[in-house]
């Protein structure tokens, strides 16, 4: 019988893992199923572009995985039973189905996090996914000149959203509210360039400003100030998909699945978690941050570990480390902040148009890697029957 591998989620990490597994293992030995709620691959790192009116080319998943041996199933994941090794999904017509697995790769990712702030869910917009970005796009199209728009959050997503919006719609009054200082965590050069870009684009920055409530036409700060806003964009963090917390899988306080260095669940060895869904430790024993920079290498690690264990080979463990933080500041400007392995800023930074091109090249490379899984050379391995694997003499022993 074929070894059944189910990958949940076809974002950067899930799609990358599915494609890499298809290269690493022989089709006659494994059945790889990729489950996703949408038919297209979503370039999440470009949602701020979509929200500001730019059109992104469609990337159908079925076309991406044609000829790979990966079976695409369009459905929404509603439950995971880690004890019975089964996933429950709901199809496009509301039909429920149970999918049994031998190995599960959990890559359901994350969505926006309202942080429990009153009014966010009712009145704010998010750009954590395509539906949210499209809703914001429609709202922005209705706004006239001079309308105030507030972006809440000074992380990379907030910086990209505010500058992209200010460049695309210079007629709007774009405000950025950050809890700390502008560009906290960047180098001095990075902070200086970021401030220059905000000044040039006309972005009003409120530093050391926490937003305590969001209403239809304004936000209220912790200091009691009321700031007018015809569209509030909430980028103050991400929350993982809630399904994992409802399972018997060991999770951290925020619902991420706790994994070892090979991205394998510490409580259920048949399950691997990657991307934002995983609580994985990086250099300096610091948790990897939710990002594409963490997720794609984690997907490589998980796929290679699964292939090695199934083929009886040595499991490679390549530490996930960081090299840079890439920030687009509109279409013609950017900031590449070089960092240590554990993601701390160093003095070196690339800015301006060259940085914008650098960021664009990285985005295109990430998408190309997902869209062309068979063009990366790799030797497929034969799956060794369980009873033949070293240290696994009894059928049914965990992978």
Secondary structure, 3 states (H helix, E strand, C coil): CCEEEEEECCCHHHHHHHHHHHHHECCCCEEEEEEECCCECCCHHHHHHHHCCCCCCCCEHHHHCCCCCEEEEEEEEEEEECCCCEEEEEECCCCEEEEECCEEEECCCEEECCCCCECHHHHEECCCCHHHHHHHHHHHHHCCCCCEEEEECCCHHHHHHHHHHHHHCCCCEEEEECCCCCCCCCCHHHHHHHHHHHHHHCCEEECCCCEEEECCCEEEECCCCEEECCEEEECCCEEECCCHHHCCCCECCCCCEEECCCCEECCCCCEEECHHHEECECHHHCECCCCHHHHHHHHHHHHHHHHHHHHCCCCCCCCCCCCEEEEECCCCCEEEEEECCCCCEEEEEEECHHHHHHHHHHHHHHHHHHHCCCCCCCCCECCCCHHHCCCCCCCCCCC
